[in-house]
């Protein structure tokens, strides 16, 4: 992993570039590394369950946004600066805690 020093263009950059390199920022330092190969990683049963639960939360949030009445109900308890979509996901995840 290479560390970026005094490069105004790359400093603070984060994310992947064409699935070849990844920019990471940790403690105000930017690092460049190769894109991770996750093809041989097998998720655990618990990870698969959580991924499915989150997928259901996203579908729920999409249904909330599609229904004006539901959207208004969720917006009523959404704090300032937070999106209704994210609030709906949080509501679903909180209601289905295991």
TIDREN-838952 format. One record per residue: residue in one letter; x, y, z of N, C-alpha, C in turn; residue number from 1. Coordinates in nm, 2 decimals, m for minus. Layout:
N
<pt rest="A" n_x="X" n_y="Y" n_z="Z" ca_x="X" ca_y="Y" ca_z="Z" c_x="X" c_y="Y" c_z="Z" nr="NUM"/>
...
This chain:
98
<pt rest="X" n_x="0.09" n_y="m0.12" n_z="0.00" ca_x="0.00" ca_y="0.00" ca_z="0.00" c_x="0.09" c_y="0.12" c_z="0.00" nr="1"/>
<pt rest="X" n_x="0.07" n_y="0.21" n_z="m0.09" ca_x="0.15" ca_y="0.33" ca_z="m0.11" c_x="0.08" c_y="0.45" c_z="m0.04" nr="2"/>
<pt rest="X" n_x="0.16" n_y="0.53" n_z="0.02" ca_x="0.10" ca_y="0.65" ca_z="0.09" c_x="0.13" c_y="0.77" c_z="0.00" nr="3"/>
<pt rest="X" n_x="0.03" n_y="0.86" n_z="m0.01" ca_x="0.04" ca_y="0.98" ca_z="m0.09" c_x="0.08" c_y="1.09" c_z="0.00" nr="4"/>
<pt rest="X" n_x="0.19" n_y="1.17" n_z="m0.05" ca_x="0.24" ca_y="1.28" ca_z="0.02" c_x="0.24" c_y="1.41" c_z="m0.07" nr="5"/>
<pt rest="X" n_x="0.18" n_y="1.51" n_z="m0.01" ca_x="0.19" ca_y="1.64" ca_z="m0.08" c_x="0.14" c_y="1.64" c_z="m0.23" nr="6"/>
<pt rest="X" n_x="0.03" n_y="1.57" n_z="m0.25" ca_x="m0.02" ca_y="1.57" ca_z="m0.39" c_x="m0.16" c_y="1.63" c_z="m0.38" nr="7"/>
<pt rest="X" n_x="m0.17" n_y="1.75" n_z="m0.43" ca_x="m0.30" ca_y="1.83" ca_z="m0.41" c_x="m0.42" c_y="1.76" c_z="m0.49" nr="8"/>
<pt rest="X" n_x="m0.39" n_y="1.68" n_z="m0.59" ca_x="m0.50" ca_y="1.62" ca_z="m0.66" c_x="m0.55" c_y="1.49" c_z="m0.59" nr="9"/>
<pt rest="X" n_x="m0.46" n_y="1.42" n_z="m0.54" ca_x="m0.50" ca_y="1.29" ca_z="m0.48" c_x="m0.53" c_y="1.30" c_z="m0.33" nr="10"/>
<pt rest="X" n_x="m0.47" n_y="1.40" n_z="m0.26" ca_x="m0.48" ca_y="1.41" ca_z="m0.12" c_x="m0.63" c_y="1.41" c_z="m0.07" nr="11"/>
<pt rest="X" n_x="m0.67" n_y="1.32" n_z="0.02" ca_x="m0.80" ca_y="1.32" ca_z="0.07" c_x="m0.90" c_y="1.24" c_z="m0.02" nr="12"/>
<pt rest="X" n_x="m0.85" n_y="1.19" n_z="m0.13" ca_x="m0.94" ca_y="1.11" ca_z="m0.22" c_x="m0.97" c_y="0.98" c_z="m0.16" nr="13"/>
<pt rest="X" n_x="m1.09" n_y="0.93" n_z="m0.19" ca_x="m1.13" ca_y="0.79" ca_z="m0.14" c_x="m1.22" c_y="0.73" c_z="m0.24" nr="14"/>
<pt rest="X" n_x="m1.21" n_y="0.60" n_z="m0.25" ca_x="m1.30" ca_y="0.52" ca_z="m0.35" c_x="m1.21" c_y="0.45" c_z="m0.45" nr="15"/>
<pt rest="X" n_x="m1.28" n_y="0.37" n_z="m0.54" ca_x="m1.22" ca_y="0.29" ca_z="m0.63" c_x="m1.21" c_y="0.36" c_z="m0.77" nr="16"/>
<pt rest="X" n_x="m1.11" n_y="0.32" n_z="m0.85" ca_x="m1.10" ca_y="0.37" ca_z="m0.98" c_x="m1.09" c_y="0.26" c_z="m1.08" nr="17"/>
<pt rest="X" n_x="m1.20" n_y="0.24" n_z="m1.15" ca_x="m1.21" ca_y="0.13" ca_z="m1.26" c_x="m1.17" c_y="m0.01" c_z="m1.21" nr="18"/>
<pt rest="X" n_x="m1.21" n_y="m0.03" n_z="m1.08" ca_x="m1.18" ca_y="m0.16" ca_z="m1.02" c_x="m1.04" c_y="m0.21" c_z="m1.04" nr="19"/>
<pt rest="X" n_x="m0.95" n_y="m0.11" n_z="m1.03" ca_x="m0.80" ca_y="m0.14" ca_z="m1.04" c_x="m0.73" c_y="m0.09" c_z="m0.92" nr="20"/>
<pt rest="X" n_x="m0.75" n_y="0.03" n_z="m0.88" ca_x="m0.69" ca_y="0.08" ca_z="m0.76" c_x="m0.79" c_y="0.14" c_z="m0.67" nr="21"/>
<pt rest="X" n_x="m0.76" n_y="0.15" n_z="m0.54" ca_x="m0.85" ca_y="0.20" ca_z="m0.44" c_x="m0.77" c_y="0.31" c_z="m0.36" nr="22"/>
<pt rest="X" n_x="m0.84" n_y="0.42" n_z="m0.34" ca_x="m0.78" ca_y="0.53" ca_z="m0.25" c_x="m0.85" c_y="0.52" c_z="m0.12" nr="23"/>
<pt rest="X" n_x="m0.77" n_y="0.52" n_z="m0.01" ca_x="m0.83" ca_y="0.52" ca_z="0.12" c_x="m0.77" c_y="0.64" c_z="0.20" nr="24"/>
<pt rest="X" n_x="m0.85" n_y="0.70" n_z="0.29" ca_x="m0.80" ca_y="0.80" ca_z="0.37" c_x="m0.82" c_y="0.76" c_z="0.52" nr="25"/>
<pt rest="X" n_x="m0.71" n_y="0.76" n_z="0.59" ca_x="m0.71" ca_y="0.72" ca_z="0.73" c_x="m0.62" c_y="0.82" c_z="0.81" nr="26"/>
<pt rest="X" n_x="m0.68" n_y="0.88" n_z="0.91" ca_x="m0.61" ca_y="0.98" ca_z="0.99" c_x="m0.55" c_y="1.09" c_z="0.91" nr="27"/>
<pt rest="X" n_x="m0.63" n_y="1.14" n_z="0.82" ca_x="m0.58" ca_y="1.25" ca_z="0.73" c_x="m0.47" c_y="1.22" c_z="0.64" nr="28"/>
<pt rest="X" n_x="m0.44" n_y="1.09" n_z="0.62" ca_x="m0.34" ca_y="1.04" ca_z="0.52" c_x="m0.41" c_y="0.96" c_z="0.42" nr="29"/>
<pt rest="X" n_x="m0.37" n_y="0.98" n_z="0.29" ca_x="m0.43" ca_y="0.90" ca_z="0.18" c_x="m0.33" c_y="0.79" c_z="0.14" nr="30"/>
<pt rest="X" n_x="m0.39" n_y="0.67" n_z="0.12" ca_x="m0.32" ca_y="0.56" ca_z="0.07" c_x="m0.38" c_y="0.50" c_z="m0.06" nr="31"/>
<pt rest="X" n_x="m0.29" n_y="0.44" n_z="m0.14" ca_x="m0.34" ca_y="0.39" ca_z="m0.27" c_x="m0.30" c_y="0.24" c_z="m0.26" nr="32"/>
<pt rest="X" n_x="m0.40" n_y="0.15" n_z="m0.30" ca_x="m0.37" ca_y="0.01" ca_z="m0.30" c_x="m0.45" c_y="m0.06" c_z="m0.41" nr="33"/>
<pt rest="X" n_x="m0.42" n_y="m0.18" n_z="m0.44" ca_x="m0.49" ca_y="m0.25" ca_z="m0.54" c_x="m0.63" c_y="m0.29" c_z="m0.50" nr="34"/>
<pt rest="X" n_x="m0.72" n_y="m0.30" n_z="m0.60" ca_x="m0.86" ca_y="m0.34" ca_z="m0.57" c_x="m0.86" c_y="m0.48" c_z="m0.51" nr="35"/>
<pt rest="X" n_x="m0.94" n_y="m0.50" n_z="m0.41" ca_x="m0.94" ca_y="m0.63" ca_z="m0.34" c_x="m1.01" c_y="m0.74" c_z="m0.43" nr="36"/>
<pt rest="X" n_x="m0.96" n_y="m0.86" n_z="m0.43" ca_x="m1.02" ca_y="m0.97" ca_z="m0.50" c_x="m1.10" c_y="m1.05" c_z="m0.39" nr="37"/>
<pt rest="X" n_x="m1.23" n_y="m1.03" n_z="m0.40" ca_x="m1.33" ca_y="m1.09" ca_z="m0.31" c_x="m1.39" c_y="m1.22" c_z="m0.36" nr="38"/>
<pt rest="X" n_x="m1.34" n_y="m1.27" n_z="m0.48" ca_x="m1.40" ca_y="m1.38" ca_z="m0.55" c_x="m1.40" c_y="m1.51" c_z="m0.46" nr="39"/>
<pt rest="X" n_x="m1.30" n_y="m1.53" n_z="m0.38" ca_x="m1.28" ca_y="m1.65" ca_z="m0.30" c_x="m1.33" c_y="m1.64" c_z="m0.16" nr="40"/>
<pt rest="X" n_x="m1.39" n_y="m1.53" n_z="m0.12" ca_x="m1.44" ca_y="m1.51" ca_z="0.01" c_x="m1.58" c_y="m1.56" c_z="0.02" nr="41"/>
<pt rest="X" n_x="m1.60" n_y="m1.65" n_z="0.12" ca_x="m1.73" ca_y="m1.71" ca_z="0.14" c_x="m1.80" c_y="m1.65" c_z="0.26" nr="42"/>
<pt rest="X" n_x="m1.91" n_y="m1.58" n_z="0.24" ca_x="m1.97" ca_y="m1.51" ca_z="0.36" c_x="m2.03" c_y="m1.61" c_z="0.46" nr="43"/>
<pt rest="X" n_x="m2.03" n_y="m1.58" n_z="0.59" ca_x="m2.08" ca_y="m1.67" ca_z="0.69" c_x="m2.24" c_y="m1.67" c_z="0.68" nr="44"/>
<pt rest="X" n_x="m2.30" n_y="m1.76" n_z="0.74" ca_x="m2.44" ca_y="m1.77" ca_z="0.75" c_x="m2.50" c_y="m1.64" c_z="0.81" nr="45"/>
<pt rest="X" n_x="m2.44" n_y="m1.59" n_z="0.91" ca_x="m2.48" ca_y="m1.47" ca_z="0.98" c_x="m2.47" c_y="m1.35" c_z="0.88" nr="46"/>
<pt rest="X" n_x="m2.37" n_y="m1.34" n_z="0.80" ca_x="m2.35" ca_y="m1.23" ca_z="0.71" c_x="m2.46" c_y="m1.23" c_z="0.60" nr="47"/>
<pt rest="X" n_x="m2.49" n_y="m1.35" n_z="0.55" ca_x="m2.59" ca_y="m1.37" ca_z="0.45" c_x="m2.73" c_y="m1.33" c_z="0.51" nr="48"/>
<pt rest="X" n_x="m2.76" n_y="m1.37" n_z="0.63" ca_x="m2.88" ca_y="m1.33" ca_z="0.69" c_x="m2.89" c_y="m1.17" c_z="0.71" nr="49"/>
<pt rest="X" n_x="m2.78" n_y="m1.11" n_z="0.75" ca_x="m2.78" ca_y="m0.97" ca_z="0.77" c_x="m2.80" c_y="m0.89" c_z="0.63" nr="50"/>
<pt rest="X" n_x="m2.73" n_y="m0.95" n_z="0.53" ca_x="m2.75" ca_y="m0.89" ca_z="0.40" c_x="m2.89" c_y="m0.90" c_z="0.35" nr="51"/>
<pt rest="X" n_x="m2.95" n_y="m1.01" n_z="0.37" ca_x="m3.10" ca_y="m1.03" ca_z="0.33" c_x="m3.19" c_y="m0.93" c_z="0.41" nr="52"/>
<pt rest="X" n_x="m3.16" n_y="m0.92" n_z="0.54" ca_x="m3.24" ca_y="m0.82" ca_z="0.62" c_x="m3.22" c_y="m0.68" c_z="0.57" nr="53"/>
<pt rest="X" n_x="m3.10" n_y="m0.64" n_z="0.53" ca_x="m3.08" ca_y="m0.51" ca_z="0.48" c_x="m3.15" c_y="m0.49" c_z="0.35" nr="54"/>
<pt rest="X" n_x="m3.15" n_y="m0.59" n_z="0.26" ca_x="m3.22" ca_y="m0.58" ca_z="0.13" c_x="m3.37" c_y="m0.56" c_z="0.16" nr="55"/>
<pt rest="X" n_x="m3.42" n_y="m0.63" n_z="0.26" ca_x="m3.56" ca_y="m0.61" ca_z="0.29" c_x="m3.59" c_y="m0.46" c_z="0.34" nr="56"/>
<pt rest="X" n_x="m3.49" n_y="m0.41" n_z="0.42" ca_x="m3.50" ca_y="m0.27" ca_z="0.47" c_x="m3.50" c_y="m0.17" c_z="0.35" nr="57"/>
<pt rest="X" n_x="m3.42" n_y="m0.20" n_z="0.25" ca_x="m3.41" ca_y="m0.11" ca_z="0.13" c_x="m3.54" c_y="m0.11" c_z="0.06" nr="58"/>
<pt rest="X" n_x="m3.60" n_y="m0.23" n_z="0.04" ca_x="m3.73" ca_y="m0.25" ca_z="m0.03" c_x="m3.84" c_y="m0.18" c_z="0.05" nr="59"/>
<pt rest="X" n_x="m3.83" n_y="m0.19" n_z="0.18" ca_x="m3.93" ca_y="m0.12" ca_z="0.26" c_x="m3.92" c_y="0.03" c_z="0.25" nr="60"/>
<pt rest="X" n_x="m3.80" n_y="0.08" n_z="0.25" ca_x="m3.77" ca_y="0.23" ca_z="0.23" c_x="m3.82" c_y="0.28" c_z="0.10" nr="61"/>
<pt rest="X" n_x="m3.80" n_y="0.20" n_z="m0.01" ca_x="m3.85" ca_y="0.23" ca_z="m0.14" c_x="m4.00" c_y="0.24" c_z="m0.14" nr="62"/>
<pt rest="X" n_x="m4.06" n_y="0.14" n_z="m0.07" ca_x="m4.21" ca_y="0.14" ca_z="m0.07" c_x="m4.26" c_y="0.26" c_z="0.01" nr="63"/>
<pt rest="X" n_x="m4.19" n_y="0.31" n_z="0.11" ca_x="m4.23" ca_y="0.43" ca_z="0.19" c_x="m4.22" c_y="0.55" c_z="0.10" nr="64"/>
<pt rest="X" n_x="m4.12" n_y="0.56" n_z="0.02" ca_x="m4.10" ca_y="0.68" ca_z="m0.07" c_x="m4.21" c_y="0.68" c_z="m0.18" nr="65"/>
<pt rest="X" n_x="m4.25" n_y="0.56" n_z="m0.22" ca_x="m4.35" ca_y="0.55" ca_z="m0.33" c_x="m4.50" c_y="0.58" c_z="m0.28" nr="66"/>
<pt rest="X" n_x="m4.52" n_y="0.57" n_z="m0.15" ca_x="m4.65" ca_y="0.60" ca_z="m0.09" c_x="m4.65" c_y="0.73" c_z="m0.02" nr="67"/>
<pt rest="X" n_x="m4.72" n_y="0.83" n_z="m0.07" ca_x="m4.71" ca_y="0.97" ca_z="0.00" c_x="m4.76" c_y="0.97" c_z="0.14" nr="68"/>
<pt rest="X" n_x="m4.85" n_y="0.88" n_z="0.17" ca_x="m4.90" ca_y="0.88" ca_z="0.31" c_x="m4.80" c_y="0.82" c_z="0.41" nr="69"/>
<pt rest="X" n_x="m4.74" n_y="0.71" n_z="0.37" ca_x="m4.63" ca_y="0.65" ca_z="0.45" c_x="m4.51" c_y="0.74" c_z="0.46" nr="70"/>
<pt rest="X" n_x="m4.48" n_y="0.81" n_z="0.35" ca_x="m4.37" ca_y="0.90" ca_z="0.35" c_x="m4.39" c_y="1.01" c_z="0.45" nr="71"/>
<pt rest="X" n_x="m4.51" n_y="1.07" n_z="0.45" ca_x="m4.54" ca_y="1.17" ca_z="0.54" c_x="m4.53" c_y="1.13" c_z="0.69" nr="72"/>
<pt rest="X" n_x="m4.58" n_y="1.00" n_z="0.72" ca_x="m4.57" ca_y="0.95" ca_z="0.85" c_x="m4.42" c_y="0.93" c_z="0.90" nr="73"/>
<pt rest="X" n_x="m4.34" n_y="0.88" n_z="0.81" ca_x="m4.20" ca_y="0.87" ca_z="0.85" c_x="m4.13" c_y="1.00" c_z="0.86" nr="74"/>
<pt rest="X" n_x="m4.17" n_y="1.10" n_z="0.77" ca_x="m4.11" ca_y="1.23" ca_z="0.77" c_x="m4.14" c_y="1.30" c_z="0.90" nr="75"/>
<pt rest="X" n_x="m4.25" n_y="1.27" n_z="0.96" ca_x="m4.29" ca_y="1.33" ca_z="1.09" c_x="m4.20" c_y="1.31" c_z="1.20" nr="76"/>
<pt rest="X" n_x="m4.13" n_y="1.19" n_z="1.20" ca_x="m4.03" ca_y="1.16" ca_z="1.31" c_x="m3.89" c_y="1.15" c_z="1.26" nr="77"/>
<pt rest="X" n_x="m3.87" n_y="1.21" n_z="1.14" ca_x="m3.73" ca_y="1.22" ca_z="1.09" c_x="m3.66" c_y="1.34" c_z="1.14" nr="78"/>
<pt rest="X" n_x="m3.54" n_y="1.33" n_z="1.20" ca_x="m3.48" ca_y="1.45" ca_z="1.25" c_x="m3.43" c_y="1.54" c_z="1.14" nr="79"/>
<pt rest="X" n_x="m3.41" n_y="1.67" n_z="1.17" ca_x="m3.36" ca_y="1.76" ca_z="1.07" c_x="m3.23" c_y="1.72" c_z="1.01" nr="80"/>
<pt rest="X" n_x="m3.21" n_y="1.73" n_z="0.88" ca_x="m3.08" ca_y="1.69" ca_z="0.82" c_x="m3.07" c_y="1.55" c_z="0.78" nr="81"/>
<pt rest="X" n_x="m3.17" n_y="1.47" n_z="0.82" ca_x="m3.17" ca_y="1.33" ca_z="0.78" c_x="m3.27" c_y="1.30" c_z="0.67" nr="82"/>
<pt rest="X" n_x="m3.24" n_y="1.21" n_z="0.58" ca_x="m3.34" ca_y="1.18" ca_z="0.47" c_x="m3.44" c_y="1.08" c_z="0.52" nr="83"/>
<pt rest="X" n_x="m3.56" n_y="1.09" n_z="0.46" ca_x="m3.67" ca_y="1.00" ca_z="0.50" c_x="m3.63" c_y="0.86" c_z="0.46" nr="84"/>
<pt rest="X" n_x="m3.56" n_y="0.84" n_z="0.35" ca_x="m3.52" ca_y="0.71" ca_z="0.30" c_x="m3.43" c_y="0.64" c_z="0.41" nr="85"/>
<pt rest="X" n_x="m3.33" n_y="0.71" n_z="0.46" ca_x="m3.25" ca_y="0.66" ca_z="0.56" c_x="m3.32" c_y="0.63" c_z="0.69" nr="86"/>
<pt rest="X" n_x="m3.41" n_y="0.72" n_z="0.73" ca_x="m3.49" ca_y="0.70" ca_z="0.85" c_x="m3.58" c_y="0.57" c_z="0.83" nr="87"/>
<pt rest="X" n_x="m3.63" n_y="0.55" n_z="0.72" ca_x="m3.72" ca_y="0.43" ca_z="0.69" c_x="m3.63" c_y="0.30" c_z="0.70" nr="88"/>
<pt rest="X" n_x="m3.51" n_y="0.31" n_z="0.65" ca_x="m3.42" ca_y="0.19" ca_z="0.67" c_x="m3.39" c_y="0.17" c_z="0.81" nr="89"/>
<pt rest="X" n_x="m3.36" n_y="0.27" n_z="0.89" ca_x="m3.33" ca_y="0.26" ca_z="1.03" c_x="m3.45" c_y="0.21" c_z="1.11" nr="90"/>
<pt rest="X" n_x="m3.57" n_y="0.25" n_z="1.07" ca_x="m3.69" ca_y="0.21" ca_z="1.14" c_x="m3.71" c_y="0.06" c_z="1.12" nr="91"/>
<pt rest="X" n_x="m3.69" n_y="0.01" n_z="0.99" ca_x="m3.71" ca_y="m0.13" ca_z="0.96" c_x="m3.61" c_y="m0.21" c_z="1.03" nr="92"/>
<pt rest="X" n_x="m3.48" n_y="m0.17" n_z="1.03" ca_x="m3.38" ca_y="m0.25" ca_z="1.10" c_x="m3.40" c_y="m0.26" c_z="1.25" nr="93"/>
<pt rest="X" n_x="m3.45" n_y="m0.15" n_z="1.31" ca_x="m3.48" ca_y="m0.14" ca_z="1.45" c_x="m3.59" c_y="m0.23" c_z="1.49" nr="94"/>
<pt rest="X" n_x="m3.69" n_y="m0.24" n_z="1.40" ca_x="m3.81" ca_y="m0.32" ca_z="1.43" c_x="m3.79" c_y="m0.47" c_z="1.40" nr="95"/>
<pt rest="X" n_x="m3.68" n_y="m0.51" n_z="1.33" ca_x="m3.65" ca_y="m0.65" ca_z="1.31" c_x="m3.53" c_y="m0.70" c_z="1.38" nr="96"/>
<pt rest="X" n_x="m3.49" n_y="m0.63" n_z="1.48" ca_x="m3.37" ca_y="m0.67" ca_z="1.56" c_x="m3.39" c_y="m0.81" c_z="1.61" nr="97"/>
<pt rest="X" n_x="m3.28" n_y="m0.89" n_z="1.60" ca_x="m3.28" ca_y="m1.03" ca_z="1.65" c_x="m3.22" c_y="m1.04" c_z="1.79" nr="98"/>
